[in-house]
Every structure is written in C-alpha cells, then in structure tokens.
Amino acid sequence: MPPHIYTSSLPSPPLPRQSIFHHLFPELDGACDIPPSTPTLIDGLTGKTLSREDVRIQAQRLAGGLHKLGLKRGDVVGVVGTNSLEWCNAVYGSLAGGLRVSPMNYAYTPPELLHQLSHSGVSLIFVSQDVLPTLLKTLELGRTKGFSVPSDRIILLTPAKVEGYKYIEEIWAEPIEPERFENGDEHETAWLCYSSGTTGVAKGVETTHYNMTSQLQAVNAVYEPLKRGQDVVLGYLPFSHMYGLALLVHQVITVGVPMVVLPRFEETSFFRAIERYKVTWMLIVPPVLVNMRNSTQVDKYDLSSLRGALSAAAPLSEELCRAVEAKVKPLIVSQAYGLTETSPISHYTPLEHARGRQSKIGRLIPTFRARLVDPDSGEDVEIGHAGELWLQSPSVMKGYYLNPDATRNTFSSEQEEGGRWFKTGDSAWVDEEGFFQIADRLKELIKYKGFQVAPAELEALLLTHPSIADSAVIGVHSEEQATELPKAFIVPKAGVVKKGKEAEFKAEIVSWVKAKVASHKQLRGGVEIIEVVPKSPSGKILRKNLRLPSLRKERSNVRARRHALLVLLLKV
C-alpha cells in the first residue's frame, strides 16, 4: 500500500532564512510594526518591566561582552537556573553573538549536569546563585574526568554578590551588530536541548536557526491570536524545556505581547500573578491543572481575565479540563503535541475547536506532514487505526549531537520528497476530521509532569547498588497527579532481604535513588520485589509483562475508591 500522507489544511507560511535573533527582532532590518516601548518581559514577583528595546539592546550588550571574553561564533554556552529576566538576557545575548545555547534542568544532580556540560562542550556557563553549589560540585567531579570551566567563565544570573564570580550585567559591553545566519548558515545549530530519546542517557538535540524560525512561522499561522494592549502571557514553565523555550522565550517576542515571568510553579505566586497582571493566556501541563482543580485558593483570587490555556508535554483527559473550566471561567483548555526533536509543536487544537476534543492533540500545523505506520509491517494504517506517528517538517531537528547512530535510528532509511521521516515512537490514530489522538507510547520513555525519564538510565543506576541483582523500570499512571510515575522492579541478591523486612528494603532503595537523581526521575511509583525480570531470548526487558499487573492494580484501586465514594453517598 502506498504511503498515506496527512498534511495541514492550511497553506505553509513563508519560511525565512535568517538567524533566530533577526527573526525575533526584525527592526534590526527596519521592518517591524511593534513599538520599541512595548512592555515585553515582566518579573512576576517584583514587577520589574523591560520594554522590547530594553530586551534587544541588553542582548546586544551581552553579545559584545561575550566576544570580549573571547567567545566566538559557534561556541557553546550553558544556561542553568530557574526562569528570570536574566535567563532570557543570557540566551538572547548568546544568540545575538552567534553562539550555540544549551539550556539545562536546574534540578539536575552533579553527574547528570556533568554529562550535558561535557558532552555539549560548553565554553561558558550562566548559573543562578541557588544552583551554584550544585555546579561547583559538578565541576569538582568533572576535574577527575578531565573536564573544567574557568571561574571567569561562570557568570551569575542573580544579582547577589558571590566572591569570585561576576553578575551577568557586569560583563555587558558596547552593543554589537548581531551575527547573521543566512545563505545556508541558517542550518547551523542554535540550540542544544537534551532529550532522553528512547533509551539511555540524554542526547543533544541539534535545533537550527531554520528549525526554530520555521516553527515560529508555522505556530503563528494557527496559534491563539494574541493582541498587543489586550493579552498577557504567563511564563512559569521551565524555559529550559523546549515547550517553554519555543512558545514563551521565542513566540511571545514575535507578536509583541508581554510575558510575566515566574521562577517556577508555586501555587500562591501563580494565582497572584494571574490576578495582578490580568493574565489572559498561559501554557500549562496536566499536573498544574490537577492542582487548580484541587486547590482551595482558586476562589481567593480574581482569575476571570484567563480565557485560554494550552496543555502539552503529557497526556490530558477531557474530564480534568471540564473540572478546571467549571472552577475558572471563562477559561478554555486546549491541547497540543510535540517533541524536543520537532522544535516542538506539530499538532494543535484552537480554542474554538477544543470543547469535546480535549483528549485529542489536534490537527497538523502548517509545514508538517505525517504518516501512521504499522511498526511490524512498515505499511501505513487506515484512518481510525493506530500506527506509529512519523513526521516531516522544516522544524524537525538536524540530528542528535555527536551521535550518528541515534540519529540514523530515529529517521526512516528512505529519502523522500520532503526528506527523511522522523519516527516519534508514539502510536496515534486520526479521525475523519483530521484530529489526531495518541493511543499509546511505543517507545519506553516515562513522562513525569512533562519531563522525560529513560528507564534504562534508572536501571543502570539501580544495578550499581550492592544489594540489587537485576532491575527493570516502567511508568505507572497516577490519576491523582495526571502523570506517569517511575516504578522499579527489583531482584535482590540472595539473602539480602530478610523475611518481614521487605518494606524497609524498598524504602531504602527509594531513598538511595532520590539522593542520586533529579526530582523528576525519583521512584514515586514505588519499588516492587520480584524473583526475575522477564526478558526476551535476546535479553530485552519485556516491560509489557511488568506493566499489565501494575495497570490491573491501578484500575482496581480506582474502582475501590469509586465504590467507597458511592457507599458514602448512599449513607448520606
């Protein structure tokens, strides 16, 4: 059967061949209708506000300072810290200077942080003061492995003085002309975000200038209209995650609406910012919707300005959307889909089509083509049937940095008109109206609150514990938290676990892992002791054999909770 290729119902917009920085600030070429005085970045805690011109000039000043420090076009800088105006300055200034940027999860432990720092080859690190102790431990560990960054190339994102380190504004210099990327240079890497892919440790995703500018053009062709003077966007999602990076750090600049920046999600400051700044639009993840549904603070704040929210990074249920919308009116929640490798959005549901379709990821956005392929036969499936989602687009990454094998394995082997197909590893189906829905995940990643957790990484760690003979890790779904939780299956070494001491052993393993990994990788799904890890003849862990009992147990728990509620209601 010939390939069945799905496309967007909307035409592709113009796709400029220019640097990201010139795309964000077209006034550099005299072609921008957004006034330079337009409020652009607002510190949600202090109220400090930067205009569009402030943001651009400060970026060019930082670019000048980075060049004076000896950094040159193509060098890599790392950025690790919570969201802030300075975080934005660090990345805009680096892009203006022609540098590559590798944003990092501020919750990483030293071994995890060292992997990204050393693999990406950073020449300079921007860091917030609260993460500095972790960074210093990381560099101490790095010295034993031949990796180091001099102290004069560790720049603080927070203004508090720390002896021996400079604050970002202290390295500003005279503004310089931003580096241009055109005539083929637009295919140079601009971003190195790290994604776990399907297995193993995190891999550097090479996002080019052209990938990102194409994404912005495609998103703006279908995205919720954001109007200057009316709309305000809330930015609490981690800027280091491609979801927040593309749709907050980049997209809001292109339309000229202000973004209220919060360091992270914290319930009180979240609600307070919506009320104080009259936020109208925000990006969100399902666990935050769970918080809004359960929070006792919702009625304490005026949230009536909030008309829309876009959920992505993890599966969303229609029931959860309806519950939140009933509490926060006139809010409507829609859903999108994407991956770090696709820069990220490939599917989107406008607010006008969201009601009744909130469990679906939406239609393809312009520039994207899709196939649904049976992973066994390699043939395309029919409408209404599930197959692996394959994508083509100018927004699809260049490849995995310094990892040709992983790059080759994630793309189709055949070269077609639109290039090779990127294999997402997700199973999806499409209805007659062109709305896609994720059926299951073929790849083995666990998605905890939007963050990716590679089971193989946790399994390798568990095998270093002196009491563990074998291990396997899967994700178990939590209805209460609307996310997957990593759960470990452990085969203890003979004689290690005494009868009646199983609970203590499990708790000890959970605590041991917690001390060695970032928060999103912790074993929140618990530990289960088993006699043998089920494997295929080739040695592959049969996760399905582990997942089914967990699924049955979870459904049993749900039925028990519903039965208890029914009994209580009948008594009343």
N, C-alpha and C positions, 0 to 999 in steps of 0.2 A: 504494500500500500504506500503511495507517495506521501511525503510529509504533509501534515495538516498544520499550516502556519496561521496563527492568530496574530492580528495586528490591531492597533488602536483605530477607533472610528474617526479620530481627529487627525488632520494632516500634521506632519512634522514641522516644527518651527525652524527658523534659521538657526544654524549651529555655527557660532563664531569661532574663529581660530585665533585665540588670543590668550593671554595669561589670565588666571583667575582674578588677580588684583585689578587688572584693567577692566575685566568684566564687572566686578563689583563697583568700580568707580569710573564709569565712562566719562566723567567730567575731565579726566586726565587727557582725553582726546576731544574735549569741547562738545560732548553730546550727552547731556544729562538734564532732565527736567525736574530733578529733585533739588530743592533749595539747600544750599550748604548749611543753613542754620537748623535744618530739620533734626529734632531730637532723635537719637539713634540708639544709644546704649544707656540704660538707667540701672544703677546699683539698687536692687530691690530692698536692701537693708538700710542704706544711708541716704538714698535719694540723689546721689551724685549723678549728673547727667552729662553725656558727651554728645555734641552735635555731629552731623555727618562730616563736616570739615575737620572737627577735632579728631575723629577716628582716623581719617585719611592722613592728615598731617603728622599725627603721632606715629602712625605706621611708617611713614617715610623717614621720620626722625630715628626711629628704632632701626630701620634698614641701614641708615647711614652709620649708626653706632655699631651694628654688627659687622659692617665692612671694615670699620676702623679697628675692630678686634681681630681682624684677619680672616673672617669667614668669607668664602667666595661662592659664587653661583654653583648650585648643585650639592653643597654641603648639607648635612642633615642636622637639624636641631630637635631636641626632645622637649616636650611640654608636659609637666606632671603637676596637677593641683586641681582643686575644686574650681568651679566656674567663677569668673571675676572679670571686671573690665580689663585688668592687666593680662589675663589669659588671652582675651581677644586681641589686645595690642601685640602680644608675643607672636601670635600666628599671622595676623595681618602684616606686621612688620617683617616677619621672616619671608612671607610670600612676596612682598614688595622687593625684598633683597635677592629674590631668585633662589631662595633656599628650599630644601625639602623639609617638611614638618612631620614628626612622628609623635602624635598625642598619646598619652599613657594613662592608664587607670590609676588614680591616686590611691586606691585601696590595695594595690599590688604589694606583695611581700618582697623582700630583697632578692631572692632567687628569680621570681617572676619578672621583676623590674630589670634585673641584670640581663636577662635573656633579650628583652626588647632593646635595651640600651646598646648592648654589644652587637647584636645581630644587625640592627639598623645602622650602626656605625656613627653615632652622634658625635658632633664636634663641640656642642654647647647644650646646656640643659637649663630651661626655665623651670623653677620649682616654687611652690608656695611654702611658707615657713612651716606649716604644720606637717608637711611631707618631708622636710629637710632631714630630720633624724633618720627616716627610712632610707632616703637617698644616700646619706653618708654611710650607713651600714651596707648598702648595696655596693658602693664604690670600694669599701673595705674588702668586701667579698670579691669584687672584681679584680683587685690588685693581685690576689692569689691566682687569678686566671689570666693575667696579662692585659686586663682592661682598666683604663683610667681616664678621667677627665680632670684637667687642672682646675683649681678653685676659682681662678679668674674667669672661667667659662661656666660657672654655676651662678645663675642670675635669679634673684628672688622676685617672685610675683607679688609679694606682700610688702608694704612699706616699712614694717617694723625692722629696726636695725639688728643685724646679726653680724658680729665681728668677723671680718674676713670675707664678707660677701656683699656684692652690690645689689641695690634695688634696681628694677628694670628702668626706671626713669633716669637713673644715674648714668646709664650708658647711651642715652639719646644723644644724637649729634645733629648737624645740619641736615635738613631733609634732602634726600637724593631722588633722582628720577628712577621710578620703579623699573625693574628688569622686564623686558618684553619677551614673550614666548609666542612666536608666530613663524610662518614659513616652514612648518614642520616641527619647530621646537615646542609647539603646544602638546606634543605627545610625550614630553618629558614628565617624569614623576614629580608631583607636587606634594602628595600626602602618602605617608606610610602608616596607616592604621593596622593594628594587628588583630587577626581573627583566627580562631582555632581551626577553621575549615572543618573537615570531617573527622580527622584523627590527630593525635599528637599535640605537641606544643604549638603555641600561637605562631602564625605565619604573617609576614608583612605583605599587606595588600597594596600594590602599586596603583594609586589613583592619579591619573594625569590631569594636567590643566584642561585638556579637551574633554576627558571623562566628566569632570565637575561642571564645566560651563555647559556641556550638553545636558546634564542632569537638571541644572537650574532652568534652562530654557524649556525642557520638557515638563518639569513640575509646574512652572508658572503658566503653562498653557492650559492646565486643568485644575490648579490649586484653588482653594477658597480665596476669593478676591479680598485682599487686604488694602484698605483705603487710608491714605495719609490724612491725618487730622481726625480720624474716627477709630481706627483699630490700634490695639496694643497687644503685643505678643509676650507671653510668659516663658522665660528661659530657665528652667530648673533642671532639665535633662542633662546628663553629663555631656559637655562639649567634646570630650574625648571619644565618645561613641559616634559612629558615622551618622546615625539617626539625628542626633542633636547637632553634629558638625555641619551637615549639609543643609538642614531645614531651619536652623537657628543662626549659626555663625555666618552662613552664606546667604540663605534665601531672603531673610528679612532685610538685608542690606540692598538687595536688588529692587525691592518695592518701596523702600523708604518709610517704613513704619518703625516705631520704637520697640525695643525689646527690653523687658525688665529682667535683669539677671539675678538669679538666686544661686548661692553656692552649691546647694543640693536640695533634695526634697526634705522638708521638715514641716509638719502639718500646720503649725501656727503661722509661721512666716509665709507659707504657701497661700493660706486663706487671706492673710492680712495683705499680701501683695495684690491679690486679685481685687480686693475691695479698694485699697488705697490708690492703685493706678488704673482702675476701671479696665482690667484686662478683658479682652474680647475673644482671644484665640490662644490656644495652647496645644503643645504636643504632650502626649501622655502615654503611659504604659498601663496594662491591666491592673497590676498591684496597687497603683495610685488610685485607680477607680474603685478598687475594693476599700481602700482607706476612706475615700469620700462617701461610699455607701454606708460604712460603719461608723464614721466619725460623729461625735456628739457636738462638734464645733461648727458644723455647717450652718446651723440656724443663728449662730452668733455674728455672722458676717454677711454683708450685702454682696452676693455673688451674681446679681442679676445682669451685670454687664457681660457675663460669659455666655457667648452664643454658640461657640463651637470648640470641639477638641478632636484632635486626630490621634488615634491609637495605633501603635505599631510595635515591632520588636518582639511580640509574643502573642499567642492566640487570644482572641476576645470572644466572649459569649454575649448573645443578644440580651439574655436575662440581666446580666450585670449592667449593660448600657441602660436598659429601661429603668432599673432601680436607681441609678445615679441621676438620670434625666428627670425622674419624678421628684427628687430632692432639690435639684439645682435647675431652675427654669430661667430662661428658655433654652438651656444647653441642649445641643445635639452632638452625639459622638459618632464619628465615622472611623473607618479602618483603612490602613494601607499596608503594603507588603514590600519588603526589600531586603537586601543583604549588604554587608560592607563591600562585597565584590561588585555590586551593581550601583554603587555611589549615592544613595542606596535604593530609592523608590522605583519600583517597576509597575505596581498596581495601586490604584487609589479610588476611593469612593467619595464623591462630592456630598456635602451635607444634604442637598436636595434629594439624593437617592439613598441616603443612609438608612432611614427608618424601614425596618423589615428586612434589611440586608446586612445588619451589623456584624454577623458572624462571617461575612464574606470579605475577602481582601480587596475587592473592587475590580475594575476593568484595567486593561493595559493602558499605560500613559503613552503619549506620542514618542516616537523613535524606538519603541520596544516591539520586538516580535517574539512570539512564544510557540513552543511545541509541548505536547504532553505525550511522553514516550514510555511505553511498557519497558521496564528495566530488564526484563528477561528476554523478550523477543527483539527489542530495539525498534519495534514498529510503533507508529503513532496510534493512540487510542481514539475512540469515537467520543463525541460530545456526551457528557453525562457520566463518562467513565474516568477513573483516576489513573494518572500516569505521572512520571517524574517531570517536573517543570523545567524546561530548557529555555534559556533566554538569549536574545541577541540585542545589542544596542551600543551606540557610541559611548554610553555610560558604563559599560562593563569594563572592569579593570584591565590593565595591561597584563598583569600576572602576579604571581607570588614572588616577592623579592628574594633573589639568590636561591630559588627553589624550582628549577625547571621541571623536576619530576612531579611535584604537586600541581604546577601549572598545567602540565600536559594531561594529568589525570582528571582535572576538573573541567576540561574542554573536550568537545567532540573531536574525533580524529579527522573527519571530513571538512574540507574548506568549501563553504557555500557562498552564495552571492553576498550575504550580509556578514560574512566571516564565520568563524567557528561558533558553535553553540556552547554557552556556559551552562553546565549541569548543576542545578541548585541543590539537588539531594532531597528536595521536598516533593511529596506526592500531592497533586492537586487535580481538581476537576473544574469544568466550566459549564455554566447553564446556557440556555438558548439566548439569553440577553447579553451574554459576554461577560458575566460576573464570575470571577474565579473564587474558589474556596480551597483552602489547604485541607487535605484529607488526613495526612499523616506525614511524619518526617522519615524519609528513607535513611538519611544519614544519622549518625548516632549521637549527635550533639544534644546536650541538655540545655534548655533555655531557662535560666533563672532570672526572672524580672528583667528580661531583655538582654542579659549578659549570656555569652556562650561559655559552656563548660564542656571540655572534652573528657569523656570518660577515661580514655587511655592515659591521660595525664594523671588523673587521680589514682588509677590502677597502678601505674608505675611508682607513684609515691607510696601507696599502701604496701607495696612489695618490699619497700626498704625498712618496714617495721620489723623488728626482730621476732615478733610473735606471729607473723602472718605468713602462711604458706602460699596462698593464692587469693585473688580478689577479682571482683567484677563490679562495675558501677553502672547504674541506669538512672533515668529520671522518673520520678513518680509524681503524678499530678495532685496538686492541693487545691480543692475547691475554695477553701477559705482565703487563700492568698492569690488565687488565679495565676498560678505559675507552676513550673516543674521544680522539684527539689531533688538534688543529688542523693542517691541512696547507695550504700555499699553492701555487697555480699562478700563475707569473709570466710575463708577456710583457715582456721587457726592451726598452728603447728601442734603436733601431737603432745598431749599432756600440759599444754599451756593454760587452758581454761578449765578450772575446777568446777565440779558439779555445784550448782547453786550460785556460781559467781559470774554467770553469763552477762547479767545486766551491768556489772562493774566493768567487765572487759569491753562491752560495746561503748559505754560512756568514755572509757579511757581512749578508745580509737577515735571517737568523735572529737574529743579534746585535743588529741595529738595532731589530727589533721587541721583543726582550727588554727593551731599555732603556726602552721606551715604554708597556708594558702590565703588568698584574698577572700573577702567575705562571701562573694557570690559562689565560691567553689566549696564552701563548707558542707558537711554531710547533714543538711537539715532534714533529709528524708530518713535519716537513721542508719543503723547498721543491723544486718541480719546474718547470723551464723549459719553456714551451710556445710555439708560434707564434701561437696565437689562443685567446682564451677563448670557448668555444661559447655562443652566445646565441640566444634565440628572436627572431622578427621584431620583437617589441615591446621587445627589449632585455633580457629577463630571462635571467640566467645559467642555463644548463642544467647544474645540478650533477650530475644523473644521468649525463651524458656523461663527467664527470670522475671520478665515484665508481666506476663499473664497472671501469675499468682498475686503480684502486687496490685494489678488492676482489679482482680476479683475482690481483694481485701478492701480496696478503696471504695468500690461500689457497695460492698457490704456495710461499710461504715456509714456511707451516705444514707443507705436505706434505714439503718438503725437510728440515725439522727432524725430522719423524717418521721419514723414510727413514734419516736419519743415525743416529737412535737405534736403529732396527731393525738396521742394519748392525753397530753396536757390540755389541748384544746377541748377535747371531749369532756374532761373533768370540769373545765370552766363552764 
